[in-house]
């Protein structure tokens, strides 16, 4: 692998992260944060930028040979070092332990949304204070939300869009970064595709933030919420998440944009270009819409007449169908798209509802979206492949004929989808077992925490439910989950190939 070139490109990504971090300084000043908080935010960004420039300087020169190995290395180490240096504001401003800061930042960049911030997390001047999310400096909360937004469409895609020097072999980076079984290139040049995708992403973010602000949400909260929504991240400015607002309007707007964020952004681009039926002509989107509708109404029926407890503690003792539908629709879309916003404590829902939400965690969003999980396109392909194999038991001499959007799917793509599913489930099981070795004694908590990290969802069940945090976990469990978040965000292969001895051979 061309290590010098990898270091140079990763260094450029670090500089971009540092410049993004610098935007938190004026936000902190405008929001009235203390001088110390503003100073530490500036220092964090300065250290990050200097580190990036220094790495790029010392790795100058050398060969420009660029292949898929370099692509995998750049994407993996780019996300890893972005999370390590992105943790500086948490460490310097609010004195987090390094592993807590790393967990929170990796959760942000990977758009997981799992948090360790609760009423006893923050350390100030060596003494533990009982502070909640609302007590943290606004500049730090802004940076926390911005990590979501940067990670949603992809730090590397952002680099491809604004750094022409990375466009030399951009396809390798694009293939390693874009989620889904296949990547849709919508322009001849990779850099152009990256700019188009980021343009659609920015447009939707601005529209959602404007709608939330128009409905009465503060400018700060509307922007941070839009960052978390379009990135399918889930970090909120409120300890009680979106349930803190108790607003049907806010929940409706956020639900719509969560659903849109879980759709392939190429379809959004085609729609904006005048192809009004682009979404409904796509087989994956139709499956995604069907799953959403079935899950929403079935959970609403089970919740009707039961007790619903909101994240603020308000209780619907005997919920009506419409009240059930309100909380069901929001939570189904939030979990299916792997966003992780919550409005009610779904840990208290009937067993069917919790089990269905757990299944949705595995499915995730569509390929080419900001959502995590296995992806709807893979689920569709695997289901069709299973049917095809069953038919071959009847018609022994027949050949597999799996089609997606009326196009025949090559066997290599089917094998990749099946292998991804097997590896995904295997990693889920392995990390669930490892968590039980690192202080998580509850089986439900261990399993749901594992899929919540691997699927980049955030909240799970048990002790990591919608109204809980990960603060109580041991340092080793947090580091383990942070690594699982990275695996899930980079679609497994990009990270796992680095552990193969063959990867490092000449």
N, C-alpha and C positions, 0 to 999 in steps of 0.2 A: 504494500500500500504506500502511496506517495504521502508520507506523514507530514512533510513540510507544507504541501498544498492544503491538506486537511486542516492543519493548525491555522494557516492564513485565513481560510474561509470561516472557520469557527471563530477566529478573532474578530472578523468583520461582523459576525452575528452578535458577538458580545458587545461591540461598540454600538450596534443598533439598540440592544437591550438597555445599555447605559443611557443613550439619548432619550429613549422612551421613559426611563426612570426619572430623567431630569425634568420631565413635564409635571411630575408630582410636586416639585418645589413651588411653582406659582399657584398651583391648586391649594397647597398647604397654606400659603400666604393669604390667598383670597378667603379661605375658610376659617382664618383666625387661629391657626395652630401656633404653638409656642415657638420661640426663636430656636430653642434646642432641637425641636423636631424638624424644623425647616433646615437647620444647619446639618443635621445628621442625614436627612434625605439628599441634600446636595453632596455631602461627602460620599454617600453610598454610590451615587451616580458617577461622581468623579473617579472613584476607585475602579468602578466597572469599566469606564471608558479608557482609563490609563492602562488597565490590564489588557484590554482588547488591542490597543495600539502597540503595547509592548510585545505581546505575543506575535502580532503581525510583523513587527520590525525584525524580531529575532528569527522568524521563519521565512524571511525574504529570500528570493533566489530559488534555485533548485528547478527540478523538472515541472512542466505543466501537464504531465500525463494525468489523465482523469478518466476513471472507469467506474463501474458499479461499486467496487470496494470503497473507493473514495467517497462516493455518494452516500453509502450506508454509514461510513465513519463520520462524515460531516453532519448528517442528520442526527445521529445518536449523540455524539459528543456536543453538538450545538445545543440540543435540548438540555443535556446534563449540565453543562457549564452555565447556560442561561439560568437554570434553576439554582445552582450553587451561588452565583454572584447576585441573582435576583433576591436571595434571602437576606442580603446585607441590610436593607431597610428595616426588616423585622428584628434583626440582631442589634443594630445600632440605635434605632429609634425606641423600641419597646423592650429591648434586652431579652429577646427570646433565646432559648438554647439553640445551638446551631442546627440540631436535628429537627427541632420544631419549626424553625425558619425554613429549612430545606423542605420539610413536609408540606408546609403551607404554600411555598412557592411552586414546588412540583405539582401540587394539587391545582394551582392556578394555571400554570403553563399547559398542563395536560388536560385542562378543562374538566377536572374531576369534581372539584367543589367540596371535597372533604376537608373539614377544618378542625384545628385544635384550639380555636379561640372560644373559651367559655368564661364563666364568672370567676375562674381562678387560674387563668392561664398566664396572664401578663405579669412580668417581673420588672419592677422599677427600682433602680438603685440597690439591687441585691435583695430586696424584700418583696415577697409575693403580695400583691394587692388584688382585691376582689373587684376586677374590672370586667365589663362585658365589651362586646363589639362596639357599642355606641360610645364607649369611653376612649377608644383609640384615636390618635390624631387622624384628621380627615385625609391628610396627604397620604398616610400609610394605607388607609382603606381604599383610596383611589388607586394606588399602585397595586394593591391586592386584586382589584377588579380589572385593572389594565392587563395584568398577567393573563387573565382569562381571554381577553379580547385578542391579544397578540398570539396566544397559543391556539385560538379557535380556528382561524384560517391557516395558521402555521407560520412560525418565525422564519423558516427557510423559504417559504413562498414569498414572504415579505421581502426577504433579501434578494430573491430572484427578480422581484418587481422593481427594486430601487437600486440594485447594484449591478450594472452591466457586466462587471468583471466576472460575475458568477454565471453569466449566460453562456459561457464557453461550452460546458457540457451539462447544461441545465436539466436535460431529460433524466439524468441519473438521480439528481436531487428531487425532481418532480415525482418520479416513480417511487422513491423512498418515502416521500412526504405525504402525497395525496392518499387518503384512506379509501378503501373499497377494493373489490376484486380486480377492477380495471380502472385506469385513470382516463378521464375524458379531456383531451386537449382541444380547446376551442379556438385556438389560433395557431398558425404555422410555427411561430416562435414561442418557446416556453415562457420567456419573460413577458410576452404579450398576454399569454393565458393567465399568468399570475396576476398581472395588472387588472385584467377583466374580472377575475374572481374576487380580488380585493376591492374592486370598485363596487360590485354588487353587495359585498359584505358591508362596506362603509355606508352605502345607500340605505340598506335595511336598518342598520344601527341608528342612523340619524332619524329616520322616520319613526322608529319605535320610541326613541328618546323624546322626540317632539310630541308624540301622542300621549306619553306618560306625563310630560310636563304640562300639556294642555289640560289633562285631567286633574291636575292639582298636586302632583308629586314635585318635590323640589328639583331644581336643575341638577344638583349634585347626585341625588338619589336616582333620577331618571337616567342620567348617563351611566352610572355604575350598574344599574339594573339592565340597561340595554346591552352593556358590555357582557354581562353574565348570561343574558338570554341568547344573543346571536352566536355566542361562543359555545352554547349549551354547557355552560360552566356551573352556575348555581350559587356563586358567592353573592351574598346580599349585604346591604348596608345595615340591616336590622338583625338582631339576634334571633328574632322569631321568623325570619325570612319574609316571604311575600305575605304571609298570614298576618303580619304586624299591621298592614294597612287596612285590612278588613274591607276591601273595596272590590265589588264585582267588576267595575270598569277596569281597574288595574289588572285583575286576574284574567279578564277576557283578552285584553291587549297582549299581555305576556304569553298567554296560552297560544294565541294565533302566531306570534313571532317565534315561540319555541317550536311549534309545528313546522314553520317555514325553515327554521334553522336546521331541522332534521331532514330536509329534502336536499337532493343533489343540487348544488348551486349552478350547475350548467343548465338545468331546467329553468331556473329563475332567469338566467341570462337570455335563454331562448324566448321566454315569455315576454321579457322586457323589449326584445327585438321584434315583437309582433306576432309570435307564434303562440296564440292564446290557448291552444289545446295541447301545448307541449307536455304539461304535467300529466294529463289524463291519457296521453298516448304511451306513457312510460309504464311498463308493467310493474316495476319496483314501487313506483309511487302509488299505484292502485292497491297493491298489497299493503303498503304502509298505511294508507288511508283506511283500508278495511280493518286492519288490526286495531287501529286507534278507535274506530267506531264501536267495534264489538267489545273491546275491553272497557271502554267508557260506560256503555249502557249496561253491561253485565254487572260491573262493580256498583253502579248506581242502584240497580235493583236489589243487590245484596245489602247495600247500606240503608236502604229505605226502611224506616221504623227502628233503626238501631241508634246507638249513641255515637256522635261525632264530636271529637275534641279538637279545637283549633290549636295552632301553635302558641296563641296567646292565653290559652286556658279556658276559652269560652266553650260551653257545652251545649250541643243540640241533643237533648235527651231522647227525642223521638223524631228523627230527621224525616222531613218530607222527601218525595221523589226529586223535586227541583233543587232542594238543598243538597241532597245526595249527588245529583248530577253536577252541581257546581263544583264540589270538592273532588268528585271522581274524574271529571274532564281535566281539571288542572293537574291532578297527580298522575293520571295516566300519560298525558302528553309530556309532563316533566320527566317521568321515569323512562318512557320509551325513547325520548330524544336524548337521554342521559344528561339532562340539564341539572336536575337535583333541587330545584326550588320546592318549597313545601308550604302548604297552608293549613294542614291538619296533621295530627299524630296518627299516621296510618299503622303504627305498631298496635293500635287498639282496634283495628278493623277486623271483620270476620276472617277466618282462616283462608277462605277462597280468595278474598281480595288481596291478602298479603302474598299468597302463593302466585297469583296472576301477576302482581307487580314484580315479583322475583323473576318470573319467566320473561317479562318485558325487559328486564335488565340485561338479559343475554342477547336479545334481539337487537336493540339499539336503533340508530337512525339509518338513513340511506347512504349508499356509497357516494363519495363526493360531497358529503355534508360535514358539518362541524361536530356531529354526534359520534359517540363511540359504539361499543358493542360489536357483535358479530357482523352486523349490517343486514338489512332486509334483502338486498340482492343475493347475498350468499345463502340466506335461508330459502329464498325462492329457488335458486339453482340446486341446492341440496335436495329440496322436496321433489323437484322434477326429476332429479337423478335417481332418487329412491324409487319413484313410480316407474321410471324407465327400466331399472334393474328388476323390478317385480314383473314387468311385462315380458322381460327376456326369459323368465322362467316358464312362460307360456309359449312364447315364440323364440325358441332357442337360437335360431340363426339370425335374428334381427340385430341391428346395430343401434347403439345409443343415439337418440335423436332429440336432444334437449335444446329447446329454443327459448330465447329471451328477447322480447320485443321483435318477434318474428324472424330473428337471426339465429342460425344454428350456432350453438356454443361449442367451441373446440374442447376436446378431451382434456387438454392441458389445463384449461381454465376450471373445468369440473374437478380435476384432481387437486388443484390449488384450493378451491373452495372447501372440499372435503378435508384436506390436510389442515387447513386453517381452523376448521371447526374442531377437529381432533386435538390439535395443539392448544387451542383456546380452552377447551374443557379440561384438558390435562393440567394446564397451568393453574386454572381455577382450583382444581382438587389439590394440587401440590401446595399452593400457597395457603389454602384453607387449613391443611394439616400443619404447615409450618407456623401459622398464627397460633394454633393451639399449643405449640411448643414455646411460644414467646409471650405467655401470660394471658391469652384469650381463652378462657375456660368454657365459654358458652358456645356450643356447636352452631346455633343459629347465627350468633354474632360473627363467629369466625368465617362461616360460609358467605354470609351476606357482605361482610367487609371485603372479602376477597373479590367477589364479583363487582362490588361497588367501585373498587380500585381498578380492576382489570377492564371493566366496561366504562370507566371514567364517568361514573354516575354521582358519587358523593355519599348520600344517605343510603343506609341499608336497613336491616331489621335488628331487633334486639337492642343491644347497648350502643349501636351506631345508627339508630332510627332517625326519623325526620327531625325530632326535637333534641337529639343528642349530638355530641361531638366526639372526636377521636383523642381528646386531650388525656384521657385516663390510660391510654395504652403505653406500653414500655417503649423506650427509645428504639430497641431492635425491631419491634413490631411496626413502628412508624417508618423506619428506613426500608423495611421489607415492603410495606404497602406503597411507599414512594417509588420503589423500583418497579412494582407491578403497574403503577399508573403510567410509567414511561413505556413499559411493554405494551399496554393497551393503546396508548395514544399513537405509537409508531407501528401499530399493526403487527406486533410480534416479530416477524422475520427480520426487520431492520435492526433490531437489537440482538436477537438470538444468533444471527450469523456471526457476530463478533466473537462469540464463544467457541466457534469452530476452529480447530488448529489450521485447517486448510485455508481459512480466510487470511491468515497472516503469512502464508508461504508465498514465495516469489513465483 
